[in-house]
Amino acid sequence: MLLVGVASVRVHSARTEFERKERYVPTYVMLSTLTPEGVQTVKSNPQRIREVNKEIEQLGVTVKAQWAVLGRYDFVNVVEAPDEKTIARVSLELGSRGTAHYETLSAIPADDFIAAL
């Protein structure tokens, strides 16, 4: 009877792991620093921040979280994109506007990182 319980747990764990991988969407951290032009844009129209989020969502990227931060960067965004090509296109589009400088980092879930070691 104990073996049945263990087998049941293993099947459930395997299914959960499979389902997690099937739903996995690559996550990226976008760090941005406003240029002087970008500072003026945000100062005169703070809603522009939300407008940009909608624009990048139209390009296939989902904004999962966003913070204004103090220090080297002005904003930290956590986004999901289907692949590197999509996030590269978004980074190029945003960077070409001249209102901010961007650094995009690929985020690996800690469990996946540990499993890869």
Secondary structure, 3 states (H helix, E strand, C coil): CHHHHHHHHHHHHHHHHHHHHHHCCCEEEEEEEECHHHHHHHHHCCCHHHHHHHHHHHCCCEEEEEEECCCCCCEEEEEECCCHHHHHHHHHHHHHCCCEEEEEEEECCHHHHHHHC
